[in-house]
């Protein structure tokens, strides 16, 4: 009898370990109704590249950098239409005002921790100035977003270097689908569990334009966790109001949305507003101390903004307002799934001020079955 109980315990433990490192769809959990791209990642959008640098040292350094490149060419010379939507502005999104004013991005988008934004800016500026063709460039608008990883990371030590940032940019690939404890998500926390980097994509049917939309998130925020509508946080009592909600609610969430749909900055901002709804669908409450931003850009060559102006006018072919709704839905679904993937792919982490556990799959899976999200 004891031996049978022991075998059952080992089996359950092993199942928990296996499940803890799987994406939602690997577990049979589907978010929304639209199909995903082949990788179910932001890198499904043609031209987009992603790179990470993860910094893990001793017992207290748990941080990193994530770089998202809109295309593989000289981004400064071929800028991309872009917009920024601010859900709650308790954060430091460097370069945001120029993006809002001019409607484009001219550098890789960098995500890191709060106190290393300046380091990342310096590295991106140097990277851009040193690109061939930029010899006469005298102004660079580096776009750098952040979340505060100060619980697991010795954030005051500002351990990140220019080399870490440049490595993330230079190692970026169009196949990168890494998630969880990687890059800018190495030391983040979400809903009281280990957060991190997450990604997802949607592919619209041809009769809706056939466009691809991808999302990458850096999850580091709080609330009452919901998974595909199931009230997981409530069922696990992993929320504060049971004495705890206000202790884990603050933080931030950076959301990067990329699409090959030809959009101008106005409709990219509208797209960003819809992506923000993905936070709500996971149970995030966008607290007072949470910096929640969406950076949205289009990779379509027909709407790129050349650095050198060769004509007095510029003609653009863009998706009209009346055909934006499918892209809105894609942004909402992909953001929700990316946030949940960041949690499902994260690992328990011991850091500067203690240990943050990964999602307890042995408790969550029964809840998802109870609410019909998972079926045996």
C-alpha positions as CSV (number, residue, x, y, z in Angstrom):
1,X,0.0,0.0,0.0
2,X,2.8,2.4,1.0
3,X,4.7,1.5,-2.3
4,X,1.5,2.3,-4.4
5,X,1.1,5.6,-2.6
6,X,4.7,6.4,-3.2
7,X,4.4,5.6,-6.9
8,X,1.3,7.7,-7.2
9,X,3.1,10.7,-5.5
10,X,6.0,10.4,-7.9
11,X,3.7,10.2,-10.9
12,X,1.8,13.3,-9.8
13,X,5.0,15.1,-9.0
14,X,6.4,14.3,-12.4
15,X,3.2,15.4,-14.2
16,X,3.4,18.7,-12.3
17,X,7.0,19.2,-13.4
18,X,6.2,18.4,-17.0
19,X,3.1,20.6,-17.2
20,X,4.9,23.5,-15.5
21,X,7.0,24.2,-18.7
22,X,4.3,24.0,-21.4
23,X,2.6,26.7,-23.3
24,X,-1.2,27.0,-23.1
25,X,-1.9,25.3,-26.4
26,X,0.4,22.4,-25.6
27,X,-1.9,21.7,-22.7
28,X,-5.0,22.0,-24.9
29,X,-6.0,25.5,-23.7
30,X,-7.1,27.7,-26.6
31,X,-7.6,31.4,-26.3
32,X,-10.1,33.1,-28.6
33,X,-11.2,31.9,-32.0
34,X,-8.6,33.1,-34.5
35,X,-5.9,30.8,-35.8
36,X,-2.3,31.4,-34.7
37,X,0.8,31.8,-36.9
38,X,3.2,28.8,-37.3
39,X,5.3,29.7,-34.3
40,X,2.5,31.4,-32.3
41,X,4.9,34.2,-31.6
42,X,5.6,37.8,-32.6
43,X,8.3,36.5,-34.9
44,X,5.5,35.1,-37.1
45,X,5.3,38.7,-38.4
46,X,7.6,38.7,-41.4
47,X,10.8,40.6,-40.7
48,X,10.5,40.8,-36.9
49,X,13.5,39.6,-34.9
50,X,13.8,39.0,-31.2
51,X,16.8,38.6,-29.0
52,X,17.4,38.2,-25.3
53,X,20.3,38.7,-22.8
54,X,19.6,37.1,-19.4
55,X,21.8,38.2,-16.4
56,X,21.9,35.7,-13.6
57,X,24.6,36.1,-11.0
58,X,25.0,34.8,-7.5
59,X,21.8,34.9,-5.3
60,X,20.6,38.4,-6.2
61,X,21.1,39.3,-9.8
62,X,18.0,38.3,-11.9
63,X,17.5,40.6,-14.8
64,X,18.0,41.0,-18.5
65,X,17.2,42.6,-21.8
66,X,14.8,41.8,-24.6
67,X,15.2,43.4,-28.0
68,X,12.5,43.4,-30.7
69,X,13.6,44.5,-34.2
70,X,10.8,45.6,-36.6
71,X,13.0,44.4,-39.5
72,X,16.5,43.2,-40.3
73,X,17.6,46.3,-42.2
74,X,18.7,49.7,-41.0
75,X,15.7,50.7,-38.9
76,X,16.8,54.4,-38.7
77,X,16.9,54.7,-42.5
78,X,13.7,52.8,-42.9
79,X,11.5,53.7,-40.0
80,X,8.3,51.9,-39.3
81,X,4.9,53.5,-38.5
82,X,4.2,53.2,-34.8
83,X,2.1,54.3,-31.9
84,X,2.1,54.1,-28.1
85,X,-0.9,53.6,-25.9
86,X,-0.5,54.4,-22.2
87,X,-2.9,52.4,-20.0
88,X,-1.3,53.6,-16.7
89,X,1.7,55.9,-16.8
90,X,3.6,54.8,-13.7
91,X,6.6,53.8,-15.7
92,X,9.6,55.0,-17.8
93,X,9.0,54.5,-21.5
94,X,11.9,56.3,-23.0
95,X,11.3,57.8,-26.5
96,X,7.6,57.8,-26.2
97,X,6.9,61.4,-26.9
98,X,8.7,61.4,-30.3
99,X,6.8,58.3,-31.3
100,X,3.5,60.0,-30.4
101,X,4.5,63.2,-32.2
102,X,6.0,61.7,-35.4
103,X,4.2,58.4,-35.6
104,X,7.2,56.2,-36.2
105,X,10.0,54.1,-34.6
106,X,13.6,54.3,-35.7
107,X,15.4,51.9,-33.4
108,X,15.0,48.4,-32.0
109,X,12.5,48.3,-29.2
110,X,14.2,47.4,-25.9
111,X,12.6,46.0,-22.7
112,X,14.6,45.8,-19.5
113,X,14.4,46.8,-15.8
114,X,13.5,50.2,-14.4
115,X,16.9,51.4,-13.3
116,X,18.7,50.3,-16.4
117,X,16.7,52.3,-18.9
118,X,19.5,54.8,-19.3
119,X,22.0,52.0,-20.0
120,X,19.8,50.5,-22.6
121,X,19.3,53.9,-24.2
122,X,23.0,54.5,-24.4
123,X,23.6,51.1,-26.0
124,X,20.8,51.6,-28.6
125,X,22.1,55.1,-29.5
126,X,25.6,53.7,-30.0
127,X,24.3,50.8,-32.0
128,X,22.3,53.1,-34.3
129,X,25.2,55.6,-34.8
130,X,27.5,52.7,-35.7
131,X,25.2,51.3,-38.4
132,X,26.5,51.7,-41.9
133,X,24.7,54.6,-43.6
134,X,24.2,56.5,-40.3
135,X,27.5,58.4,-40.4
136,X,25.7,61.8,-40.6
137,X,23.0,61.0,-38.0
138,X,23.0,63.5,-35.1
139,X,19.8,62.5,-33.2
140,X,18.5,59.1,-32.2
141,X,15.2,58.3,-30.5
142,X,15.9,55.1,-28.5
143,X,12.6,53.4,-27.5
144,X,13.2,51.6,-24.2
145,X,10.5,50.2,-21.9
146,X,10.8,48.7,-18.4
147,X,9.2,46.9,-15.5
148,X,10.6,46.8,-12.0
149,X,12.1,43.5,-11.1
150,X,13.4,44.7,-7.7
151,X,12.0,41.8,-5.6
152,X,14.1,39.1,-7.3
153,X,16.8,41.3,-8.7
154,X,19.3,43.6,-7.0
155,X,17.9,46.5,-9.1
156,X,19.9,49.2,-7.3
157,X,23.1,47.5,-8.4
158,X,22.3,48.4,-12.0
159,X,24.1,45.4,-13.2
160,X,23.2,45.5,-16.8
161,X,25.8,46.8,-19.3
162,X,25.9,48.1,-22.8
163,X,27.3,44.8,-23.9
164,X,24.3,43.0,-22.6
165,X,21.9,45.2,-24.5
166,X,24.0,45.0,-27.7
167,X,24.1,41.2,-27.4
168,X,20.3,41.0,-27.3
169,X,20.1,43.1,-30.5
170,X,22.9,41.3,-32.4
171,X,21.6,37.8,-31.4
172,X,18.1,38.6,-32.5
173,X,16.5,36.0,-34.9
174,X,13.2,35.5,-36.7
175,X,12.9,32.1,-35.1
176,X,13.1,33.1,-31.5
177,X,10.2,31.9,-29.3
178,X,11.8,31.8,-25.9
179,X,9.5,32.6,-23.0
180,X,9.4,32.7,-19.2
181,X,12.6,33.4,-17.3
182,X,14.5,35.0,-20.1
183,X,15.7,38.4,-21.1
184,X,13.7,41.2,-19.6
185,X,11.4,38.6,-17.9
186,X,14.2,37.0,-15.9
187,X,13.2,38.6,-12.6
188,X,9.6,39.6,-13.1
189,X,6.5,38.6,-11.0
190,X,2.8,38.5,-12.2
191,X,-0.3,37.8,-10.1
192,X,2.0,36.7,-7.2
193,X,3.6,34.0,-9.4
194,X,6.7,34.0,-11.5
195,X,6.1,36.1,-14.6
196,X,8.3,36.7,-17.6
197,X,8.4,37.0,-21.3
198,X,5.4,35.7,-23.3
199,X,4.4,35.8,-26.9
200,X,1.6,34.7,-29.3
201,X,0.3,35.5,-32.7
202,X,-2.8,35.5,-34.9
203,X,-3.2,34.9,-38.6
204,X,-6.3,36.5,-40.2
205,X,-8.2,34.5,-42.9
206,X,-7.6,35.8,-46.4
207,X,-11.1,37.2,-46.6
208,X,-10.2,39.5,-43.7
209,X,-6.9,40.6,-45.2
210,X,-4.7,37.6,-44.5
211,X,-2.5,39.7,-42.1
212,X,-0.4,38.4,-39.3
213,X,-0.3,40.1,-35.9
214,X,2.1,39.1,-33.1
215,X,2.5,40.2,-29.5
216,X,5.3,40.0,-27.0
217,X,4.8,40.9,-23.3
218,X,7.0,41.5,-20.2
219,X,4.6,40.5,-17.4
220,X,5.2,42.0,-14.0
221,X,1.8,43.1,-12.7
222,X,-1.0,42.0,-10.4
223,X,-4.7,41.4,-9.9
224,X,-6.9,38.3,-9.7
225,X,-5.7,35.7,-12.3
226,X,-8.2,34.4,-14.9
227,X,-7.3,31.7,-17.4
228,X,-9.6,31.5,-20.4
229,X,-12.3,32.9,-18.2
230,X,-11.8,30.5,-15.3
231,X,-11.4,32.3,-12.0
232,X,-8.1,30.7,-11.0
233,X,-7.0,33.4,-8.6
234,X,-10.2,33.3,-6.7
235,X,-10.2,29.5,-6.5
236,X,-6.6,29.4,-5.3
237,X,-7.2,32.4,-2.9
238,X,-4.1,33.9,-4.6
239,X,-5.1,37.4,-4.6
240,X,-5.2,40.3,-2.2
241,X,-8.3,41.4,-0.4
242,X,-7.9,38.2,1.4
243,X,-5.3,40.4,3.1
244,X,-3.2,40.4,0.1
245,X,-4.5,42.1,-3.1
246,X,-2.7,45.4,-2.6
247,X,0.6,43.6,-1.9
248,X,0.9,42.0,-5.3
249,X,-1.1,44.4,-7.5
250,X,1.6,47.0,-8.3
251,X,4.1,46.3,-11.1
252,X,4.0,46.9,-14.8
253,X,3.2,45.2,-18.2
254,X,5.0,46.1,-21.4
255,X,3.1,45.0,-24.5
256,X,4.7,45.1,-28.0
257,X,2.4,44.5,-31.0
258,X,3.7,43.9,-34.5
259,X,1.7,43.4,-37.6
260,X,2.3,43.2,-41.4
261,X,-1.0,45.0,-42.0
262,X,-0.3,48.4,-43.6
263,X,-1.4,50.8,-40.8
264,X,-0.7,54.4,-40.1
265,X,0.1,55.6,-36.6
266,X,-3.5,56.5,-35.9
267,X,-4.9,53.0,-36.4
268,X,-1.8,51.6,-34.7
269,X,-2.8,53.5,-31.6
270,X,-6.4,52.1,-31.9
271,X,-4.8,48.7,-32.2
272,X,-2.8,49.3,-29.0
273,X,-6.0,50.2,-27.1
274,X,-7.5,46.9,-28.0
275,X,-4.4,45.0,-27.1
276,X,-4.6,46.6,-23.7
277,X,-7.9,44.7,-23.2
278,X,-5.9,41.5,-23.1
279,X,-4.6,42.5,-19.6
280,X,-8.2,42.8,-18.4
281,X,-9.0,39.4,-19.7
282,X,-6.3,37.8,-17.6
283,X,-7.5,39.6,-14.4
284,X,-5.0,42.4,-14.3
285,X,-6.3,45.5,-12.5
286,X,-3.8,48.2,-13.8
287,X,-3.1,49.4,-10.3
288,X,-1.9,52.9,-9.2
289,X,1.7,51.7,-9.2
290,X,1.6,49.8,-12.4
291,X,3.2,51.1,-15.6
292,X,1.2,49.5,-18.5
293,X,2.1,50.4,-22.1
294,X,1.5,49.2,-25.6
295,X,4.0,49.8,-28.4
296,X,2.5,49.0,-31.7
297,X,4.1,49.1,-35.1
298,X,3.6,47.9,-38.7
299,X,6.3,46.1,-40.7
300,X,4.6,46.6,-44.1
301,X,7.2,48.0,-46.5
302,X,4.6,50.1,-48.3
303,X,4.1,52.3,-45.2
304,X,7.7,52.6,-44.0
305,X,9.1,56.1,-43.5
306,X,12.4,56.8,-45.2
307,X,15.0,58.9,-43.4
308,X,15.8,60.7,-46.6
309,X,12.9,62.6,-48.2
310,X,12.9,62.4,-52.0
311,X,9.5,63.9,-52.7
312,X,7.3,66.7,-51.5
313,X,4.5,64.3,-50.8
314,X,4.1,60.7,-49.6
315,X,1.3,58.4,-50.7
316,X,0.2,55.6,-48.4
317,X,-2.1,52.6,-48.9
318,X,-3.4,51.6,-45.5
319,X,-6.2,49.4,-44.1
320,X,-9.3,51.5,-43.8
321,X,-11.2,52.0,-40.5
322,X,-14.0,49.7,-41.5
323,X,-11.7,46.7,-41.9
324,X,-9.9,47.2,-38.6
325,X,-12.1,45.0,-36.4
326,X,-10.5,41.7,-37.2
327,X,-7.1,43.1,-36.3
328,X,-8.6,44.5,-33.0
329,X,-9.8,41.0,-32.2
330,X,-6.4,39.5,-33.1
331,X,-4.6,42.0,-30.8
332,X,-6.9,41.2,-27.8
333,X,-6.5,37.4,-28.2
334,X,-2.8,37.4,-28.8
335,X,-2.1,39.7,-25.8
336,X,-4.2,37.6,-23.5
337,X,-2.4,34.4,-24.7
338,X,1.0,36.0,-24.5
339,X,0.5,37.0,-20.9
340,X,-0.6,33.5,-19.9
341,X,2.2,31.9,-21.9
342,X,4.6,34.1,-19.8
343,X,3.2,32.6,-16.7
344,X,3.0,29.0,-17.9
345,X,6.6,29.0,-19.2
346,X,8.1,30.7,-16.1
347,X,10.1,28.7,-13.5
348,X,10.3,29.1,-9.8
349,X,13.0,31.6,-9.0
350,X,15.1,32.4,-5.9
351,X,16.4,35.9,-5.9
352,X,17.4,39.0,-4.0
353,X,14.5,39.2,-1.5
354,X,13.2,35.6,-1.6
355,X,11.6,33.0,-3.8
356,X,8.7,33.4,-6.2
357,X,7.0,30.2,-7.2
358,X,5.9,29.3,-10.7
359,X,2.2,28.5,-11.3
360,X,1.2,25.5,-9.2
361,X,0.0,23.3,-12.1
362,X,-1.2,20.5,-9.8
363,X,-3.7,23.0,-8.4
364,X,-4.5,25.0,-11.5
365,X,-5.3,22.1,-13.9
366,X,-8.2,20.8,-11.7
367,X,-9.7,24.3,-11.6
368,X,-9.5,24.5,-15.4
369,X,-11.2,21.2,-15.7
370,X,-13.9,22.2,-13.3
371,X,-14.7,25.3,-15.4
372,X,-14.6,23.4,-18.7
373,X,-11.4,25.0,-20.0
374,X,-9.6,21.6,-20.0
375,X,-11.3,18.3,-21.0
376,X,-9.9,14.9,-20.3
